Amino acid sequence: MSFLAAQSVGKRFEREGRQVRAIDDFSLSVQEGEFVSIVGPSGCGKSTFLHMVGGFEPITEGSICLDGQPITGAGPDRGMLFQDYALFPWRSVIGNVAWSLEVQGQPKAQRLATAQKYLELVGLSAFSEAYPSELSGGMQQRIALARVLAFEPRMLLMDEPFGALDAQTRQLMQEELTAIWQRQRRTVLFVTHDIDEALYLSDRIVVFTARPGRMKADLVVDLPRPREPEVRKTARFSQLRNEIWDMLREEVLAAKAGA
């Protein structure tokens, strides 16, 4: 049985008195421990699907189950990381990471020890008493990642988490995330517009069609693990990038023609 199973999922919105179909008849299976990325044209429904898995958006049609249980709302088994770091400026770094554990009612000593452990994991233990405004964007996103990891969700949902970073920091964050994932092997569903990012991080890449979002392709990324930065320079990486780009270009042109 798949860890995450989405079956014939549909999503409709009502805008200005008319129905807008964002996702149509979309099915996806993800095994526990897999890293799966979703790419597609802007407005194709990929973030909407991620939010439905997170329990933040209701499903119009079909079903989404996690470990055999229907998703009916948000829960501690799923951790969400957004492009916006959403850190509390009045809390120290360790206070931000410990926040979710405080909400769960953990004793102070326990939550601070756990927070310190995850700050060490993302390489920021030396900054535990600093405040977010004193740190770079990449460091703030690492704090946000540590905060999500600290309550140990079974699945990570990541919505363009590195989209606001400069190119060099973004690549370093990809390498950091890969190293963490290879140690912990949590299930990850990752939404991105960046084909290279999806290829570097993922076991599989799901390509959405233009709206309404449907499954266009489900590609296995047959690049070696552990995934090293040099893999970006290989012929296979370029071949996969071109294959995905051709599919996306086709969908972008289709969306423009239907606009």
C-alpha positions as CSV (number, residue, x, y, z in Angstrom):
1,M,0.0,0.0,0.0
2,S,1.3,3.5,-0.9
3,F,2.1,5.8,2.0
4,L,0.4,8.7,0.2
5,A,-2.4,7.8,-2.2
6,A,-4.3,10.4,-4.1
7,Q,-7.1,8.9,-6.2
8,S,-9.1,10.8,-8.9
9,V,-8.6,14.1,-7.1
10,G,-10.5,17.2,-8.4
11,K,-10.6,20.7,-7.1
12,R,-13.0,23.5,-8.2
13,F,-13.2,27.1,-7.1
14,E,-15.9,29.6,-7.6
15,R,-14.8,33.0,-8.8
16,E,-17.1,35.9,-9.7
17,G,-20.0,33.5,-10.0
18,R,-18.3,31.0,-12.3
19,Q,-16.7,27.6,-11.6
20,V,-13.0,27.3,-12.1
21,R,-11.6,23.8,-12.3
22,A,-8.0,23.9,-10.9
23,I,-7.3,20.1,-10.8
24,D,-9.0,17.3,-12.7
25,D,-8.9,13.5,-12.2
26,F,-5.4,13.6,-10.7
27,S,-4.0,10.4,-9.1
28,L,-0.6,9.9,-7.4
29,S,1.1,7.3,-5.2
30,V,4.1,8.0,-3.1
31,Q,6.0,5.4,-1.1
32,E,7.3,6.0,2.4
33,G,10.8,7.6,2.2
34,E,10.5,8.8,-1.4
35,F,11.4,12.4,-2.5
36,V,8.9,13.4,-5.2
37,S,8.8,16.8,-6.9
38,I,6.0,18.4,-8.8
39,V,6.6,20.8,-11.7
40,G,4.2,22.4,-14.1
41,P,3.1,25.7,-15.7
42,S,2.1,28.6,-13.4
43,G,-1.4,28.3,-12.2
44,C,-1.7,24.6,-13.0
45,G,-2.8,23.5,-9.5
46,K,0.5,22.0,-8.1
47,S,0.5,24.2,-5.0
48,T,-3.2,23.7,-4.5
49,F,-2.6,19.9,-4.6
50,L,0.2,20.3,-2.0
51,H,-2.2,22.3,0.3
52,M,-4.8,19.6,-0.1
53,V,-2.3,17.0,1.1
54,G,-1.5,19.3,4.0
55,G,-5.1,19.5,4.9
56,F,-5.4,23.2,4.3
57,E,-7.6,23.0,1.2
58,P,-10.7,20.8,1.0
59,I,-11.0,18.2,-1.8
60,T,-13.8,18.7,-4.3
61,E,-13.6,15.2,-5.8
62,G,-11.7,12.0,-5.1
63,S,-9.7,11.1,-2.0
64,I,-6.2,11.6,-0.5
65,C,-5.0,9.1,2.1
66,L,-1.9,9.1,4.2
67,D,-0.9,5.7,5.5
68,G,-4.4,4.4,4.7
69,Q,-6.2,7.2,6.5
70,P,-8.2,9.9,4.7
71,I,-6.8,13.4,5.0
72,T,-9.5,15.6,6.5
73,G,-7.4,18.4,7.9
74,A,-3.9,19.5,9.0
75,G,-2.1,17.2,11.4
76,P,1.3,16.7,13.1
77,D,2.1,13.8,10.7
78,R,2.7,16.5,8.0
79,G,5.1,19.4,8.1
80,M,4.8,22.4,5.7
81,L,7.6,24.6,4.5
82,F,6.8,27.7,2.5
83,Q,8.8,30.2,0.5
84,D,8.1,32.8,3.3
85,Y,10.1,31.8,6.3
86,A,7.3,32.8,8.7
87,L,9.7,33.2,11.6
88,F,8.8,35.1,14.8
89,P,11.1,38.2,14.9
90,W,10.7,38.5,18.6
91,R,12.0,35.0,19.3
92,S,15.6,33.8,19.2
93,V,16.6,31.2,16.7
94,I,16.3,28.4,19.2
95,G,13.0,29.9,20.4
96,N,11.6,29.7,16.8
97,V,12.7,26.1,16.4
98,A,11.2,25.1,19.7
99,W,7.9,26.8,19.1
100,S,6.1,23.9,17.6
101,L,7.2,21.7,20.5
102,E,6.0,24.3,22.9
103,V,2.6,24.2,21.2
104,Q,2.6,20.4,21.7
105,G,3.1,20.9,25.4
106,Q,6.6,19.4,25.7
107,P,8.6,20.4,28.8
108,K,11.0,23.3,28.3
109,A,14.2,21.3,28.8
110,Q,13.1,18.6,26.4
111,R,12.0,21.0,23.6
112,L,15.2,23.1,23.9
113,A,17.3,19.9,23.6
114,T,15.4,18.8,20.6
115,A,15.6,22.3,19.0
116,Q,19.4,22.4,19.6
117,K,19.7,18.9,17.9
118,Y,18.0,20.2,14.8
119,L,19.9,23.4,14.7
120,E,23.1,21.2,14.7
121,L,21.5,19.2,11.8
122,V,21.2,22.4,9.7
123,G,24.5,23.8,10.8
124,L,23.2,26.7,12.9
125,S,23.9,25.7,16.5
126,A,26.3,28.6,16.9
127,F,23.5,31.0,16.1
128,S,20.9,29.7,18.6
129,E,20.7,32.9,20.6
130,A,20.6,35.2,17.5
131,Y,17.4,36.7,16.1
132,P,16.1,36.2,12.6
133,S,16.7,39.8,11.5
134,E,20.4,39.3,12.2
135,L,20.7,36.4,9.7
136,S,20.7,36.0,5.9
137,G,17.8,34.6,3.9
138,G,19.4,31.2,3.5
139,M,20.1,31.0,7.2
140,Q,16.5,32.0,8.0
141,Q,15.2,29.2,5.7
142,R,17.4,26.7,7.4
143,I,15.8,27.8,10.7
144,A,12.4,27.3,9.2
145,L,13.5,23.8,8.0
146,A,14.8,23.0,11.5
147,R,11.5,24.1,13.0
148,V,9.5,21.8,10.7
149,L,11.9,18.8,11.3
150,A,11.9,19.3,15.1
151,F,8.4,18.0,15.6
152,E,9.3,15.0,13.4
153,P,6.5,14.8,10.9
154,R,6.3,11.7,8.8
155,M,6.0,13.7,5.6
156,L,7.4,17.1,4.5
157,L,5.4,19.3,2.2
158,M,7.6,22.0,0.6
159,D,6.1,24.8,-1.5
160,E,8.9,26.6,-3.5
161,P,10.9,26.8,-0.3
162,F,14.0,28.2,-1.9
163,G,12.3,30.5,-4.5
164,A,13.2,33.7,-2.7
165,L,16.9,33.0,-2.4
166,D,19.7,34.1,-4.8
167,A,21.0,31.4,-7.2
168,Q,24.1,30.5,-5.2
169,T,22.3,30.3,-1.9
170,R,19.5,28.3,-3.5
171,Q,22.0,25.7,-4.8
172,L,23.6,25.4,-1.4
173,M,20.2,24.9,0.2
174,Q,19.4,22.2,-2.3
175,E,22.7,20.4,-1.3
176,E,21.9,20.9,2.4
177,L,18.4,19.5,2.0
178,T,19.7,16.5,0.0
179,A,22.2,15.7,2.7
180,I,19.5,15.9,5.5
181,W,17.1,13.8,3.4
182,Q,19.7,11.1,2.8
183,R,20.3,10.8,6.5
184,Q,16.7,10.8,7.6
185,R,14.7,9.5,4.6
186,R,11.5,11.3,5.4
187,T,8.8,11.3,2.7
188,V,8.9,14.6,0.8
189,L,6.5,16.2,-1.7
190,F,8.2,19.2,-3.2
191,V,6.7,21.9,-5.5
192,T,9.0,23.9,-7.7
193,H,9.3,25.8,-11.0
194,D,13.0,24.9,-11.3
195,I,13.7,21.8,-13.3
196,D,17.3,21.6,-12.2
197,E,16.2,21.8,-8.6
198,A,13.7,19.0,-9.1
199,L,16.2,16.8,-10.8
200,Y,18.9,17.3,-8.2
201,L,16.6,16.6,-5.2
202,S,14.2,14.0,-6.4
203,D,13.6,10.2,-6.8
204,R,10.6,11.0,-9.1
205,I,9.3,14.1,-10.9
206,V,5.6,14.6,-11.6
207,V,4.7,16.9,-14.4
208,F,1.4,18.7,-14.3
209,T,-0.5,19.8,-17.4
210,A,-1.8,23.3,-17.8
211,R,-5.0,24.1,-15.9
212,P,-6.9,22.1,-15.0
213,G,-3.9,20.2,-13.6
214,R,-3.7,16.6,-14.6
215,M,-0.9,14.1,-14.7
216,K,1.2,14.6,-17.8
217,A,4.2,12.5,-16.8
218,D,5.6,10.6,-13.8
219,L,9.4,10.3,-14.4
220,V,11.9,8.3,-12.4
221,V,15.1,10.3,-11.8
222,D,17.7,7.6,-12.4
223,L,20.7,9.6,-11.2
224,P,22.9,8.0,-8.6
225,R,22.5,8.5,-4.8
226,P,24.0,9.8,-2.7
227,R,23.4,12.8,-5.0
228,E,26.6,14.9,-5.3
229,P,26.8,18.4,-6.9
230,E,28.8,17.1,-9.8
231,V,25.7,15.2,-11.1
232,R,24.4,18.4,-12.5
233,K,27.3,18.3,-15.1
234,T,26.4,14.8,-16.4
235,A,24.9,14.0,-19.8
236,R,22.0,12.2,-18.1
237,F,21.1,15.2,-16.1
238,S,21.0,17.3,-19.2
239,Q,19.0,14.7,-21.1
240,L,16.3,14.6,-18.3
241,R,16.3,18.4,-18.1
242,N,15.6,18.7,-21.8
243,E,12.9,16.0,-21.7
244,I,11.0,17.8,-18.9
245,W,11.5,21.2,-20.5
246,D,10.0,20.0,-23.7
247,M,6.9,18.7,-21.8
248,L,6.6,22.0,-19.9
249,R,7.0,24.1,-22.9
250,E,4.2,22.2,-24.6
251,E,1.9,22.9,-21.7
252,V,2.8,26.6,-21.4
253,L,2.0,27.1,-25.1
254,A,-1.2,25.2,-24.6
255,A,-2.1,27.5,-21.7
256,K,-1.4,30.6,-23.7
257,A,-3.4,29.3,-26.7
258,G,-6.4,28.8,-24.4
259,A,-6.1,32.0,-22.5
